[in-house]
Amino acid sequence: MQWILYVVFLIIHQYVHVLPGSGNDDLRFEKLASNYYYHYLFSTNVDLFQNSRAYSQFLAMLYFLGRPHVLIPGLVNITVHTITVILFYKICMHVLNNSRVSIITVTLYTLYPIYIFTTVITLREMFIIMFIMLFLYALLKLHLTKNIMYFFICLSALIVGSVFHIGLLGLFIVLACYFIMASNLQLPFRVMLSILFISSFIIFIANTNDAKVQNTINTEDHTKALDLNSRADYLSVNESNGLQTKLKQITFFLLKPFPWEVRTFADVIGLFDICVILLATFLALRLYKKTKNKRILIVLITVYGMFFTFAIGTYKYGTALRHRDKVAMVLTMFINYYIFYKRRR
């Protein structure tokens, strides 16, 4: 049903009316995919006009197996979204062990308008979400079964996912926090593994040429291009590249726009998004306090680990909203749990 619903929106987008969000990133991904396709076919030079290339290369390989078509990117994204629905359902079941709440949660996840738009148009968002959910699912299974195979699935999801978006390297931080806070291993092994994963994160970040990561290390180059009169940006060109700036970025990522800054419909959506995240986090912590269910803690560690990683490379309202939505919907299971299971009439 999810696949058919999204295909309807895909046909509307391609043949009837362009959906909101199209016209910038999606056109660049499509253009680069076309460039790679002709490179594979005729060995022409590739015009590498952007840093994010893995998604376009993947689409180009699919084109190369047959021929380019406007529906291919959308159909691929919709199929990937189907995988995320299945993974999300399994995650909810592992955490809450309630099929009714799980079904309601993944139904709302499927009907979420922003996911419909970012899936149907040519964006890599669903690939990023799929790898994050695969990582979380494998981490929960590792915690439950102690099967080492799931540890390697976690690493595979992390490494392959970081090819599509460098921010998924932050899952190294999630692994470090998991072994310190939730693992049942002996303390010396937990500390040793945590140090290993944090070191891996630092080494990868220090040695990558990805422009997004370089901006997190050196904000001066990025902020020179910021417009002080634009509400889209929340950092000044005068910000220093230090701890205070990083703390401000993390705070703004989690809380912007503030209630007194709401002026447009986009601001209303952003504020609603933040309220949902804060409410879900409160309910999750409340449930964890009562049950001591470490699987709840694993979900929170994963979500906020990704928030932290995305925050240190984010400088704008819109980008923060898009990055929050990559993982924020995972938290809605706790709201649904209290509404549909714990509520007393």
C-alpha positions, 0 to 999 in steps of 0.5 A: 500500500505504501509503494502504490501510494508513493507511485501515485505521487511520483506520477503526479510529480513527473507528469501533472504538477511538480511537488514542493521541494523540487528544483534545486538539489534534485535537479543537480543529482539528476544532472550529475547522474546523466553525466555519469551515465554518458561517462560509463557509456561513451567515456566522456568527461564527467562535470563534477559540479558538486561534492555529493556524488555516490547517489548520482553514481548509483542512479547512473549504474541503474541507467547503464543496465537499461536506459535513463527514464524520469521515473527510475530515481523515484521508483528506486527511492520508493522501494528504499522507503519500503525497506525503511518501513519494514525496518522501522516496524521491526525496531518498534517491535524490539523496543516496545513489543506492541504490534498495535503501536508499531503499526500505527507508528509506521503508518504515520511514518508512511503518511508524513508529507515531508517523507513523501516529497523527499522520496518521490523527488530525486533526493538521497534522503531515503538512502540515508534514513535506510542506513541509519535504521539498518544500523539501529535495527542491528544494534538492537539485535546485537544487544538482544542476541549478543550475536557478533554478526549484527555488530558487523552489520552495524559497521557495514551500514555505517561505512556504506551509508557514509558514502552517501552522506558523510554525517553517518560517520557519527554512528561511530560516536553512537557505538562508543556511547552504546558500549559505555552506557548500555552494553553488558560487557565488562568495563575494561572492554567497554572503555577500550571499544569506546576509545576505538570508535571515537578514535575512528571517528576523529581519524575519518573526519581528519582525513576526509576531503569532503567539503561538508566535513571541512566546513565543520572543522573550519567555519570561516570559509563557510561563513564568509558566504552567509548573508547576515540579513537572511533568516535562513542562516543562524550563524554570523560571519564573525563567529570564531571556530571554537567550542562556543560556536559548536555549542551554539550550533548544537543548541540552534540545531535542536531548538531553532526556530524559537517561539518568538521567531515564528513568522512564516508557515515554514517556521510553524512546521519547524516549531512543531517539529521541535515540540514533537522531538522534545515531547517524545524525548521526555516520554522516552526518558519517563518510560526508561525510568519506569522500565529500565529498558535499555533498548529505549536508551539505544534509540535515544543514543542513536537519534541524539548521536546523529543530531550531534553529528549533523548539528556541527555541520549545519548553519541554516534553519532549513538544513537543520529541519531536513537533518532532524527529520532523518531520525526524528520520526523514530522518536514518535513511537514513544508518543504513540505508545502513551497515546494508544497503549498507556492512556487511561480513559 
